[in-house]
Amino acid sequence: MLAYERTGSGEPLLLIHGIAHRRQAWAGVVERLADEFEVITVDLPGHGESPAFDLAGRTVREAVAAELHALRTELGVEQPHVAGNSLGGLLALEMGDAGHARTVTALSPAGFWMNGVDYLYVRGLFAGIQAVARPLAPVAGTLLKSQVARAITMGCFFAHPERIDPVVAAADTANMVASREGIKTFFSGVYRYPGPTQTEVPTTIAWASRDLTLLPYQAKVAAQRLPHANHRRLAGCGHVPMNDDPDLVAEVIRETARKQPGSQRVA
């Protein structure tokens, strides 16, 4: 079973992190939403405290969908609101297509690169970061106390790496190293988002304006493939916007949740 945390009360909200990250990426957003939602954060297979990825003869896409379905079954949550970042955004969109989400909020989602060069750039970026993270991990607790060091090592993910708690930065670095096999497995099964199979689930795609991982022009591809969705720009945010501006991310999720059919939420 995937590792998870369950906080707050209200309608269920599932938060899914991106590749090489962990459920704690959502900490600031959880603080802002736990009074309104029952918030569930999860570690993807091979990440954080979740067990290693076991494909068991399945594709990566099939395996991770099955793991998320098993988690919902275990928790008794049939149709949560779902928000995801990067790979998590892609998974959130697919949960909406499968009828497993009330609403979907995708933050700089994966699966919208224009060509092979885009994909090679992302894969090379992660390979380079992992190459730096492995020797850095043993001294990260000391080195990442420096704002300059955090800017150099984490600037590709965050617009404001100086805002990251050094303890969190060191733990994220250790997680990236420990998750290398899970990262490798996800990249082995990479695919583009094929387009929605239905358009009735309220959906927001919000792209970070300072995204250096999945470059912001990919938002145009997303707008073409999902013309029914609400498309937003996350001003001043990097690829992982939950740390750069948790207030903004929380509000985007709230706004999307209010659009569910029959919602009584007051704007």
Backbone torsions as a table, in degrees:
resi	resn	phi	psi	omega
1	MET	NA	139.8	178.3
2	LEU	-65.9	144.3	175.3
3	ALA	-72.2	141.6	-177.5
4	TYR	-153.5	166.5	170.3
5	GLU	-131.8	146.8	-177.4
6	ARG	-127.8	121.8	-173.0
7	THR	-139.1	144.4	172.5
8	GLY	85.9	-169.3	-179.0
9	SER	-147.6	155.6	-177.6
10	GLY	124.7	-161.2	177.6
11	GLU	-63.7	144.3	-177.2
12	PRO	-70.5	139.1	178.1
13	LEU	-132.5	116.9	179.1
14	LEU	-98.5	126.9	179.8
15	LEU	-113.1	126.4	-174.3
16	ILE	-120.6	123.1	-178.6
17	HIS	-78.6	176.1	179.1
18	GLY	-95.6	177.8	-179.4
19	ILE	-61.0	139.1	178.2
20	ALA	74.6	8.0	179.6
21	HIS	-114.5	-161.7	-176.7
22	ARG	-154.0	170.3	-172.0
23	ARG	-63.1	-25.4	-179.8
24	GLN	-65.8	-11.1	176.3
25	ALA	-57.8	-24.1	-176.0
26	TRP	-94.3	7.0	-170.0
27	ALA	-52.7	-48.8	-178.7
28	GLY	-64.8	-35.0	178.9
29	VAL	-71.5	-40.4	178.4
30	VAL	-58.6	-43.8	179.2
31	GLU	-56.3	-34.2	-175.6
32	ARG	-87.8	-13.7	-175.3
33	LEU	-116.8	-11.1	-173.6
34	ALA	-65.6	-19.9	176.3
35	ASP	-78.4	-13.6	-175.8
36	GLU	-114.1	-25.1	-175.4
37	PHE	-133.2	157.1	163.5
38	GLU	-86.0	104.8	-170.7
39	VAL	-93.8	128.2	179.1
40	ILE	-117.8	118.3	174.3
41	THR	-108.4	143.5	-172.3
42	VAL	-134.9	146.2	170.0
43	ASP	-92.0	125.9	177.7
44	LEU	-66.9	161.6	179.6
45	PRO	-53.7	134.9	179.1
46	GLY	74.7	10.6	-179.2
47	HIS	-127.9	154.5	176.5
48	GLY	54.1	-126.7	-178.4
49	GLU	-100.9	6.0	178.0
50	SER	-77.1	154.2	179.9
51	PRO	-67.2	166.0	178.8
52	ALA	-59.0	153.2	-179.3
53	PHE	-68.7	124.5	176.5
54	ASP	-119.5	102.6	-177.5
55	LEU	-70.8	-32.6	178.2
56	ALA	49.5	45.8	177.2
57	GLY	80.3	3.6	-179.4
58	ARG	-100.0	163.1	170.3
59	THR	-73.4	163.2	176.6
60	VAL	-57.3	-42.8	-179.0
61	ARG	-61.2	-44.9	179.5
62	GLU	-66.7	-41.4	-175.5
63	ALA	-67.0	-45.7	-177.5
64	VAL	-70.5	-34.5	176.0
65	ALA	-63.0	-40.3	179.2
66	ALA	-66.3	-39.0	179.4
67	GLU	-64.8	-42.5	179.3
68	LEU	-68.2	-35.7	176.1
69	HIS	-65.1	-41.4	178.8
70	ALA	-63.9	-37.0	178.0
71	LEU	-64.6	-46.3	179.3
72	ARG	-60.9	-39.2	178.7
73	THR	-64.5	-45.0	179.3
74	GLU	-60.0	-38.7	-177.2
75	LEU	-86.4	-8.9	-177.9
76	GLY	70.0	31.3	-178.2
77	VAL	-111.4	104.8	-173.6
78	GLU	-78.2	-43.0	-172.9
79	GLN	-146.6	81.5	179.4
80	PRO	-79.9	163.0	158.7
81	HIS	-65.6	145.6	-178.6
82	VAL	-132.4	130.8	173.2
83	ALA	-128.9	141.0	-178.8
84	GLY	-146.7	155.0	179.3
85	ASN	-117.6	133.0	176.2
86	SER	60.8	-119.6	174.5
87	LEU	-56.3	-38.7	177.5
88	GLY	-61.5	-32.9	176.4
89	GLY	-66.0	-41.2	175.7
90	LEU	-62.0	-44.1	179.3
91	LEU	-64.1	-37.1	177.8
92	ALA	-63.4	-43.1	178.4
93	LEU	-61.2	-40.3	-178.9
94	GLU	-71.9	-31.2	174.0
95	MET	-65.4	-37.4	175.3
96	GLY	-63.2	-42.8	179.1
97	ASP	-62.3	-33.7	-178.2
98	ALA	-82.4	-2.1	-178.5
99	GLY	80.4	17.9	-176.4
100	HIS	-100.2	6.9	-178.4
101	ALA	-133.5	139.2	174.4
102	ARG	-71.8	-46.9	175.6
103	THR	-142.6	162.0	-178.3
104	VAL	-132.2	130.1	171.6
105	THR	-122.3	116.3	-177.3
106	ALA	-113.5	118.4	-177.9
107	LEU	-101.2	113.1	-176.4
108	SER	43.1	60.4	-173.6
109	PRO	-71.3	149.3	173.4
110	ALA	-72.2	164.6	173.4
111	GLY	98.7	9.2	-176.4
112	PHE	-124.1	22.5	178.2
113	TRP	-67.8	153.9	-174.1
114	MET	-83.0	-32.6	-174.4
115	ASN	-158.3	-177.3	-178.0
116	GLY	-65.1	-27.4	179.0
117	VAL	-65.1	-41.7	176.4
118	ASP	-56.2	-46.6	-177.3
119	TYR	-66.3	-43.1	179.9
120	LEU	-62.8	-35.1	177.3
121	TYR	-61.4	-47.2	-178.3
122	VAL	-65.7	-44.5	-179.4
123	ARG	-63.3	-42.1	177.9
124	GLY	-65.0	-36.7	178.7
125	LEU	-61.8	-47.4	-179.5
126	PHE	-67.1	-36.4	177.5
127	ALA	-63.0	-41.2	179.1
128	GLY	-66.3	-41.1	-179.9
129	ILE	-65.6	-41.2	178.4
130	GLN	-65.1	-36.5	179.4
131	ALA	-63.7	-34.4	177.6
132	VAL	-78.1	-38.0	-173.5
133	ALA	-66.2	-35.5	-175.4
134	ARG	-62.3	-51.4	177.5
135	PRO	-72.8	-22.0	-178.2
136	LEU	-76.8	-31.8	-170.7
137	ALA	-51.6	-44.9	-177.3
138	PRO	-63.6	-24.9	-178.5
139	VAL	-113.7	9.9	-174.6
140	ALA	-61.4	-36.2	-178.6
141	GLY	-57.9	-34.9	179.3
142	THR	-88.2	-48.0	-174.5
143	LEU	-63.0	-41.1	-173.5
144	LEU	-80.1	5.0	168.9
145	LYS	-69.1	-21.1	179.2
146	SER	-82.4	128.3	176.6
147	GLN	-61.8	-35.4	179.2
148	VAL	-63.8	-43.5	179.4
149	ALA	-64.4	-39.8	178.5
150	ARG	-66.3	-38.0	179.1
151	ALA	-63.9	-41.5	-178.3
152	ILE	-69.9	-42.9	-173.2
153	THR	-87.1	-22.0	-173.1
154	MET	-124.3	3.4	-177.2
155	GLY	-65.0	-20.6	179.3
156	CYS	-75.0	-16.3	-179.8
157	PHE	-106.2	-29.8	-174.0
158	PHE	-123.8	140.6	173.2
159	ALA	-76.4	-24.9	-178.0
160	HIS	-130.8	67.8	-179.2
161	PRO	-62.8	-19.9	178.3
162	GLU	-66.3	-18.8	179.9
163	ARG	-82.6	-8.7	-177.6
164	ILE	-79.0	131.5	175.1
165	ASP	-60.8	129.5	-179.6
166	PRO	-55.1	-34.8	178.2
167	VAL	-65.4	-41.8	177.8
168	VAL	-65.7	-42.1	179.6
169	ALA	-59.7	-42.2	178.9
170	ALA	-66.3	-40.4	179.1
171	ALA	-67.0	-37.3	176.9
172	ASP	-64.4	-38.9	178.6
173	THR	-64.2	-44.8	177.7
174	ALA	-62.5	-38.1	179.2
175	ASN	-65.0	-39.8	179.7
176	MET	-62.1	-41.0	178.9
177	VAL	-66.8	-45.1	-178.0
178	ALA	-68.1	-24.1	-176.0
179	SER	-93.0	9.6	-170.5
180	ARG	-59.2	-35.9	178.9
181	GLU	-70.4	-38.4	176.0
182	GLY	-64.2	-40.5	177.1
183	ILE	-61.8	-45.0	179.5
184	LYS	-60.3	-41.1	-179.7
185	THR	-65.2	-44.3	179.3
186	PHE	-62.3	-43.0	179.7
187	PHE	-66.8	-27.2	179.4
188	SER	-67.9	-21.6	-177.8
189	GLY	-117.0	26.5	-175.2
190	VAL	-63.0	146.9	179.9
191	TYR	-155.7	158.1	175.2
192	ARG	-82.3	151.0	173.3
193	TYR	-68.2	122.8	-173.0
194	PRO	-77.0	-12.3	-175.4
195	GLY	113.5	154.1	-174.3
196	PRO	-68.1	146.2	173.0
197	THR	-94.7	-12.6	173.3
198	GLN	-152.3	160.0	-175.2
199	THR	-126.6	17.1	-175.8
200	GLU	-88.9	-21.2	179.9
201	VAL	-77.2	122.1	177.7
202	PRO	-56.3	126.3	-172.4
203	THR	-133.6	134.7	172.9
204	THR	-122.4	132.3	171.0
205	ILE	-114.4	118.4	-177.2
206	ALA	-119.1	117.6	-175.9
207	TRP	-104.6	134.4	179.5
208	ALA	-70.3	131.7	-175.7
209	SER	-70.0	-23.1	-178.4
210	ARG	-116.6	36.2	-179.4
211	ASP	-73.8	118.6	178.3
212	LEU	-103.3	4.1	-180.0
213	THR	-104.0	-63.2	171.7
214	LEU	-105.4	96.3	-166.6
215	LEU	-57.6	143.5	-170.1
216	PRO	-57.6	-22.9	179.4
217	TYR	-66.1	-15.0	176.0
218	GLN	-66.7	-17.4	174.9
219	ALA	-60.5	-30.2	178.3
220	LYS	-67.2	-38.3	176.6
221	VAL	-63.6	-43.6	179.7
222	ALA	-61.8	-40.7	-179.7
223	ALA	-64.9	-34.6	179.0
224	GLN	-70.8	-38.9	-177.1
225	ARG	-80.9	-25.5	-179.0
226	LEU	-128.4	67.4	-177.9
227	PRO	-65.7	-18.5	-179.9
228	HIS	-79.0	-16.6	-174.8
229	ALA	-79.2	161.3	170.5
230	ASN	-87.2	125.0	-177.0
231	HIS	-111.6	128.4	-175.9
232	ARG	-130.8	160.5	176.3
233	ARG	-113.1	131.4	177.4
234	LEU	-96.8	92.3	-174.3
235	ALA	-64.9	134.6	175.1
236	GLY	75.3	12.6	-177.3
237	CYS	-110.4	151.7	172.8
238	GLY	-95.9	-169.7	-173.3
239	HIS	-57.9	-34.9	176.6
240	VAL	-106.8	86.4	-169.3
241	PRO	-76.9	-11.2	-174.8
242	MET	-63.8	-28.8	177.6
243	ASN	-88.9	-35.0	-178.7
244	ASP	-66.2	-42.3	-177.8
245	ASP	-152.2	76.6	-178.5
246	PRO	-62.9	-29.2	177.7
247	ASP	-63.6	-45.2	-179.8
248	LEU	-65.0	-45.4	-180.0
249	VAL	-61.3	-44.0	179.4
250	ALA	-61.8	-40.1	-179.1
251	GLU	-68.6	-37.7	177.0
252	VAL	-62.2	-41.8	178.5
253	ILE	-64.4	-43.5	177.6
254	ARG	-58.3	-48.5	-177.3
255	GLU	-59.5	-40.4	179.2
256	THR	-67.1	-43.3	-179.1
257	ALA	-61.1	-33.0	-179.5
258	ARG	-67.5	-16.2	-176.3
259	LYS	-88.8	-1.7	-180.0
260	GLN	-63.9	144.9	-179.9
261	PRO	-55.1	130.1	176.8
262	GLY	79.5	7.5	-178.0
263	SER	-65.7	139.3	177.1
264	GLN	-105.7	10.7	-178.2
265	ARG	-66.1	141.5	-179.9
266	VAL	-96.4	126.4	-178.1
267	ALA	-71.6	NA	NA
